[in-house]
Amino acid sequence: MTVPMNAAPPAAPVARCHVMPFGAAITGAGVHFRLWAPDLDRVELHLIGGPVLPLSREEGGWHHLVSDLAGPGTRYAFRLPDGLEVPDPASRHQPEDVHGPSEVIDPAAYPWRDGDWAGRPWHEAVIYELHIGTFTPEGTFRAAAGKLDELAALGITAIEIMPVADFPGRRNWGYDGTLLYAPDAAYGRPEDFKALVEAAHARGIMVILDAVYNHFGPDGNYLPTYAPRFFTARHHTPWGAAVNYDDPDALPVRAFVLHNALYWIEEFHLDGLRLDAVHAIKDDSSEHLLDELARRVRAANPGRPVHLILENEENDAARLRPAAPQGFSAQWNDDLHHVLHVALTGEAEGYYGDYAGDVTRRARAIAEGFAFQGETMAHRGAARGTPSAHLPPTAFVAFLQNHDQIGNRALGERISALAPPAAVKAASALYLLAPQIPMLFMGEEWAASTPFRFFCDFSGDLAEAVRDGRRAEFAHFAAFRDPARRAAIPDPLDPATFAASRLNWDEAGRAPHAAVRDWHRRILAVRREKVVPLLPRLHAGGTWRIAGGRGVAVRWRAGNAELELMANLSADPVRGFPSSTGAVLWTEGWFDGDRAGPWSVRWALGPAA
């Protein structure tokens, strides 16, 4: 590479290493191995291809050993009294998958050259959710880095990566991870993930990782065999006994998860974490695990923008306090997805039924964040949500698609396969210019024809249970009540299901996909130039009204400016929209006086009234 004469010199290499109280750490005397196995009197260390060494037991159920026979690259396993050999739960690399030995990694050996990266403020975020295994034909960290120029040109400022913690087999969404510190070897080595982060930072793109702290996957989780106290019968989750965050002996468990968050942020120089399904993190401690996690992450990174995002099915806004030491930056806004999806498709089964036929829910989700703010949902048979209109719009992540809302469909169809192009463009124009933080799902920018399906790589009885369970969960949907139709649901264990979910980048440059991608590039430029500068001055939700029974009009006050939305997300014209005094930023469809055409959205910016 030729460096221009006036270019700044490359930053000096920086070493980044998060110090942990467990795992394998490089020291001047050798490698220090440490394992919490409180119910075992004896644990041994097997250096693969070498000796088996006894660990010393210390107070608190810890077992440790410093050995000069090990170093970077050494593979090892812990041997239990019954002879079972298990990987290190804090392994940094699992070259032979979740049941194989761990590998000693020296994190300080990676020469980071992004020392001048200062991060980006949250209001500048335009997020692109991706799955490493299906984002590129190769399905690796290094291959993903090769697509970053295209994302930067599109206007993306943050990638949100689905979980990479080591999972069983060669393919998985990532939510079945069992070794939380080891990037899955199917995607590459730890240094490959670091290279992806470094490449993103070089292009002004933040990197956010999806992390799962509510459960461990069902295959490869050896913790119950030597540390059953890692789980508790006091709480239950959809996956069984809850992770033990609040029993009297929970401190090592809490430390394991808290250090994991710090590890990703510090050792991999990530810009934030998205925490999966936090409503299933059960903790009755005086300081909830989530509050401690936010406090410690921010304390360890003073002056650096670190963004923490929640997924919370309960829509509890209590932790959405971006300025507080224990606060979170934002939450995924499922309600906004649901109101948009129902408007575009007419689907009303399952939880979609609570969002169908009520334009008020649509208006609240757009203007205030949550559509349900304490009201009872028929599908749940219980109240859901808390007040959210007082929050800044940037406390919500808005999307028309994500991995859940596509992949949890029986066939994994994208919205472009379910709704007319004009409807999709109208809804996209709405959420991409809204003051909430927008998130696209990989391939959405060109209306990718590939589905995104549920896939995994289990074996034996577990594989059969997953296959049968996947099909059974759709039995109550009208389209799949016929057993023959259910049998046609793609088999999540079939490699072809995974292969079908891989993006086809060739189509991105062909008609009609190229025009869709150019449309996204242009509208994101408008967001960057006109909407983003307003966001720091937007401290609360907007005011809304219903137009003609089906349309929505919303205004947000930003100091002496006002951002205005008019939206008709229906197939028929609608009358009754208020007059506008602002300069038009974007129009999708058409407007004539107080009338809006089918699938029409208009954004305007003017002086505050």
DRENLUM-988438 format. One record per residue (C-alpha): residue in one letter; x, y, z. Coordinates in steps of 0.5 Angstrom, whole numbers, plus 500, padded with zeros to 3 digits. Layout:
<recs>
AXYZ;...
</recs>
This chain:
<recs>
M500500500;T503507498;V502512504;P501519501;M507524503;N502528507;A499522511;A499522518;P504516521;P501510523;A499509530;A504506534;P502499536;V498498542;A497492547;R490490550;C489485555;H484484560;V486481567;M481476569;P481472576;F480465572;G482462565;A490462563;A494468564;I501469561;T506471567;G513471567;A514465571;G509461566;V502460565;H497461571;F491457570;R485458575;L479454575;W473455580;A470448582;P468449589;D465442589;L471438587;D477436592;R482435586;V483438579;E488436574;L491440568;H492436562;L497439557;I496436551;G502432548;G505433555;P504431562;V498431567;L499436573;P495437579;L492444581;S492446588;R486447591;E485454595;E480458599;G473459596;G473453591;W479455586;H484451583;H490453580;L497452578;V503456575;S507452569;D513454565;L511448561;A506452558;G506458553;P502461547;G499456543;T499450548;R493446548;Y490444555;A484441558;F482440566;R481433568;L476432573;P476426578;D472421574;G477422568;L473427564;E477432561;V473439560;P475446556;D477452560;P470456561;A474462560;S478459554;R480465549;H480460543;Q477453542;P481450536;E477444536;D470446538;V466446545;H468439547;G476440545;P482442549;S483450550;E489454547;V493459551;I493465548;D497471549;P493477548;A498482548;A501479542;Y496483537;P499489535;W493494535;R494500531;D487504532;G490507538;D487514535;W480511535;A476515540;G469512538;R463515536;P457519540;W451514540;H446519536;E451518530;A449511530;V446507524;I447500525;Y448494521;E446487524;L450481521;H451474522;I459473521;G457466518;T452468513;F454475511;T460473506;P461466502;E467465507;G463466513;T469469517;F471475521;R477476515;A472476510;A467480513;A472486514;G473485506;K466488506;L466494510;D468499505;E461498502;L458499509;A461505510;A459508503;L452506504;G452510511;I453505516;T457507522;A456501527;I456494526;E452489531;I455482530;M450477533;P454472538;V460469537;A462466543;D464459542;F458454540;P457447538;G458445531;R460449525;R454453524;N449457529;W446463530;G450464536;Y445464542;D447457544;G454459546;T457455552;L464458552;L463466553;Y470468552;A472464546;P470467539;D468461535;A473458531;A469457525;Y469464524;G477465525;R482466531;P481471536;E486475532;D482475526;F476478530;K481483532;A483485525;L475486523;V474491529;E481494527;A479495520;A472497522;H475503526;A479505520;R473506517;G469510522;I465504524;M463502531;V463495533;I458492538;L457485540;D451481542;A452478548;V448472552;Y448472559;N441469561;H443462559;F448457556;G447453550;P445445551;D451442548;G458443551;N456446557;Y460443562;L459448568;P454443572;T459437572;Y464441576;A461448579;P453446579;R453452584;F453456577;F446455576;T440456581;A433453582;R431459585;H429462579;H427459572;T428461565;P425458558;W432454558;G431451565;A435453571;A437460571;V444462572;N446464579;Y447471580;D444472587;D445466591;P450467597;D455464593;A454467587;L460472587;P464468582;V459467577;R457474577;A465476576;F465471570;V460475567;L462482569;H469480566;N466477560;A463484558;L469488560;Y474483556;W470484550;I470492551;E477492553;E481486550;F477487543;H476494543;L469494542;D465500542;G459496546;L455490547;R447488546;L445484551;D440479549;A433478553;V435481559;H428480562;A431473563;I436475567;K434473574;D437477580;D434479587;S441482589;S441489592;E445491586;H442487579;L447484575;L445489569;D446495574;E453493576;L455491569;A453498566;R457501572;R463497572;V464498564;R463505564;A468506570;A473502566;N473506560;P472513563;G471519557;R470513552;P463512548;V461505550;H454504548;L450498552;I444496549;L438492552;E433487549;N427487554;E421483552;E418487558;N419494555;D421496562;A424503561;A427504568;R434502566;L434507559;R438512563;P444514558;A447519562;A447515568;P453511571;Q448505571;G444507565;F444503558;S444507552;A438504548;Q433498547;W431494541;N424497540;D420491538;D414495538;L416499532;H417493528;H411490530;V406496528;L410497521;H410489520;V402489521;A401495517;L405492511;T403485511;G396485515;E398479519;A395479525;E396472528;G400471535;Y403477538;Y401481532;G394481533;D395486539;Y398491534;A393490528;G387495527;D389500532;V393506529;T394509536;R399504537;R403505531;A403513533;R406511540;A411507537;I413512532;A413518537;E414515544;G418509543;F413503546;A406502543;F404499550;Q406503556;G402499562;E396496558;T394489558;M396485551;A391480549;H396475547;R400475553;G394476558;A398481562;A400488562;R406490558;G411496558;T412502562;P411510560;S417512555;A415518552;H419522557;L425519554;P430521548;P428518542;T435515541;A434511547;F430506542;V433502536;A428502530;F428497525;L424494520;Q427487520;N432483525;H435476526;D429474530;Q423477526;I426474520;G429468522;N423466527;R418465521;A417458519;L421460512;G425465514;E422470509;R425478509;I419483509;S421484501;A418477500;L412479504;A410486502;P409490496;P416494494;A412501495;A410499502;V417497504;K420503501;A415507505;A416504512;S423504511;A423512509;L419512516;Y424509520;L431511517;L429518518;A426517525;P430520531;Q430513534;I437510532;P436506526;M438499525;L438495518;F439487518;M444485513;G442485506;E436489507;E439495503;W439491497;A432487498;A436481498;S432475496;T436470500;P432468507;F435468514;R433461517;F434458524;F440453523;C444450528;D449444528;F447439534;S447431533;G444425536;D437426541;L438434541;A438435534;E432431533;A429435539;V430441536;R428439529;D421437532;G421443536;R422447531;R416444527;A411444533;E412451535;F408453528;A402448529;H398453532;F399458525;A393457520;A399456515;F402450518;R396446521;D397441516;P402436518;A405436511;R406443511;R409443517;A414437515;A416442509;I419447514;P426448513;D430443517;P435447522;L440441522;D440441514;P447444512;A442447506;T438451511;F444455513;A447455506;A440458503;S441464509;R448466506;L448473503;N449473495;W453479494;D453478486;E445480486;A447487490;G450490483;R444487479;A437490478;P433491481;H437490487;A442496485;A437501485;V434499492;R441500495;D442507492;W436509495;H438507502;R445510500;R441517499;I436517504;L442515509;A446521507;V439525508;R439523515;R447524516;E446531514;K439533516;V437529522;V443527526;P445534528;L438535531;L438529536;P442532541;R437537542;L431532542;H430530550;A423527549;G418524545;G414527540;T407529539;W402525535;R395525532;I391521528;A390523521;G383521517;G383515522;R389511518;G395516518;V400519523;A403525524;V408527529;R412533531;W419533535;R421539538;A429540537;G431547540;N428552535;A427547530;E421542529;L422535525;E415533522;L413526520;M407525515;A405518514;N400514511;L402506511;S396504508;A394502500;D389507500;P389515500;V388518506;R385525508;G386529514;F393531515;P395538518;S399543514;S406543514;T411549514;G417546514;A422544508;V421537505;L427533507;W424526503;T418524500;E416517499;G409517495;W405523494;F402528498;D397533495;G394538500;D391534506;R391528502;A397523502;G397517497;P398510498;W404508502;S406515503;V411518508;R414525508;W419528512;A420536513;L424540518;G422547520;P422552525;A419550532;A411553532;
</recs>
